Amino acid sequence: MYTDNFNASTKSGTLGGTLLVLLFQLSLPELLQTIIVAAVGATTSFLVSMCLRYVSRKFFK
């Protein structure tokens, strides 16, 4: 039971430390660029999935 608590504490401490280091390593323009690129990638992936679904339904009907 003690090891479960220790593991949770270790995981949360590691995650917090990692996020804190990343916070100080990234500048605002880099962060905004990352957010924009991620949004464009997610949107592109979604649209391609929808197009492929449409084409496959038309093709296999």
N, C-alpha and C positions, 0 to 999 in steps of 0.2 A: 504494500500500500504506500509506503514511503517513496518507493522508486517511481510510482506513477506521478506523485506530486513533484518529485525532483525532475522528472522528464518534462512535465508541463512547464515548470519554471525555467528549465534550460531552454526549451523550445521558444518560449515567449521572450526570454532574454536575448537569445540569438537573433530572433526576428527583429526585435526592437533595435538591437545594435546594428544589424545590417541596414535597416531602414534609415537609421540616423546617419550612418556613413554615406549612404546614397544621397541623402538630403543635402549634405555638405559638399558632395562631389559634383552634383548636377547644378548647372546654372539655369535660370529661368528660361532663356531662349532654347536651350537644349531640351528642357522639359516640355515646353510648348511644341517644339518640333516632334518630339517623341509622341505626344498626344495626337497631333495632327496625322502623323504617319500611321499610327495605330488605327485611328478612325477611318482613314482612307482605305487601309488594308481590310478592315472589318466590313466596310461598305462594299468594297469590290468583291470580297468573298461571298457576301450575301447575295449580291446581284448575279454573280456567276452561278451560284447554286439555284437561284430562281429560274434563270434562263435554261440551265440544264434540265431542271425539273419540267419546264414547259416543253422543251424539245423532246425529252424522253416520253412524255405523255402523248404528244402528237405522233411520234414515230412508232410507238408500240401499241397504239390503238387499233 
